[in-house]
Amino acid sequence: LEHKRLHDLVFFKDFLRELGIKNLPTSVEHPQTNGQAKAANKVVLRELKKRLGNAKGQWADELPSIL
């Protein structure tokens, strides 16, 4: 991996670890897993919209408290 991609990967793994999120690889052709991800994303988006109102640029600050 090139240096930038490796740095991003390490940053992402640290981010997930800090939030207590277990990252599991899945197949893109697995409808059940895809449905679960879509459902989880809907919950995250709904909570972000509730908390932010008109301050949409602040979503990154609120995301850890939602996850």
BELURWO-V202081 format. One record per backbone hydrogen bond with DSSP energy under -0.5 kcal/mol. NH is the residue of the N-H (numbers start at 1). CO is the residue of the C=O. If there is no record, write none. Layout:
BEGIN
nh=NH co=CO
nh=NH co=CO
END
This chain:
BEGIN
nh=6 co=2
nh=7 co=3
nh=8 co=4
nh=9 co=5
nh=10 co=6
nh=11 co=7
nh=12 co=8
nh=13 co=9
nh=14 co=10
nh=15 co=11
nh=16 co=12
nh=17 co=13
nh=18 co=14
nh=19 co=15
nh=20 co=16
nh=20 co=17
nh=21 co=16
nh=23 co=21
nh=24 co=22
nh=30 co=27
nh=31 co=29
nh=34 co=30
nh=35 co=31
nh=36 co=32
nh=37 co=33
nh=38 co=34
nh=39 co=35
nh=40 co=36
nh=41 co=37
nh=42 co=38
nh=43 co=39
nh=44 co=40
nh=45 co=41
nh=46 co=42
nh=47 co=43
nh=48 co=44
nh=49 co=45
nh=50 co=46
nh=51 co=47
nh=52 co=48
nh=53 co=49
nh=55 co=52
nh=56 co=54
nh=58 co=55
nh=59 co=56
nh=61 co=58
nh=62 co=58
nh=63 co=59
nh=64 co=60
nh=65 co=62
nh=66 co=62
nh=66 co=63
nh=67 co=63
END
